[in-house]
Amino acid sequence: MKKNIFGQTIFLKRLIIGFVGLITHRTFRSNKFEIKGSKNLFNLPETNVLFVSNHQTYFYDVIAMLHVFNSSVKGRIDSVKRPKYLISPKTNLYYIASLETMKKSLVTKLLTYAGAVLVQRSWRDSGESVSREIRSEDPNNIKLALEDGWVITFPRGTTDNTKPIRKGTAHIIKSNAPLVVPIKISGFSSVFQRNGLKVIDRKKEFSIEILKPLRKDITHRSIEEITLELEQIIN
């Protein structure tokens, strides 16, 4: 059976994405969920696209993007109402996630197979501050994912919005020169459990907005300048 660059069976990955999409579709087809700017996903390159987003929940931020991205590549505009897009979902879509978070349960392992590029955080482990070298395989795996398709990252690296933007995303941009597309999510922390899969309030509104790609010359700036621009976007 055909496999992707990480040795995952594409058929199985497609099944997992479809399954996760189907069991969560009820929430995202709700009128409480607003999608803006999905036209900015049209005509993007097939590879080397980096999405940068603020971060409010461990899992539902990415699940929402799986819905919106797959619906949009099928030609839908700001809508995920009909789930036909889950029959043959995009499989070269990845997201950067913490190794610590995604090794905890069977559910997180399934979500990992759906497209996680696992990295070891150099500044935090099991809720404690640490200081360690970046694993050599992490930048290489991110590069592979960009060479294969689209990658989602959360530059803050945490759902705590008081923390600073990490410089890791700026290094990804400098090293790979991707097309950078910002995303803004809102209201997710009120609707969903922050670190689990529980829906805590279906009556509240939440949204996702896909912005226009950043200017390509961002890759020519310094790490500090790129980090500052990402800080302004994410905030």
ABEGO torsion letter per residue (X at the ends): XBBBAAGBBAAAAAAAAAAAAAAAAAAAABAABBBBGAAAABGBBABGBBBBBBBABAAAAAAAAAAAAAAAAAGBBGBAABAAAAABBBAABBBBBBAAAAAABAAAAAAAAAGBBBBBBAABBGGBBBBBBBBAAAAAAAAAAAAABBBBBBAAGBABAABBBBAAAAAAAAAAGBBBBBBBBBGAAAABBAABABBABAABBBBBBBBBBBBAAAAABBAAAAAAAAAAAAX
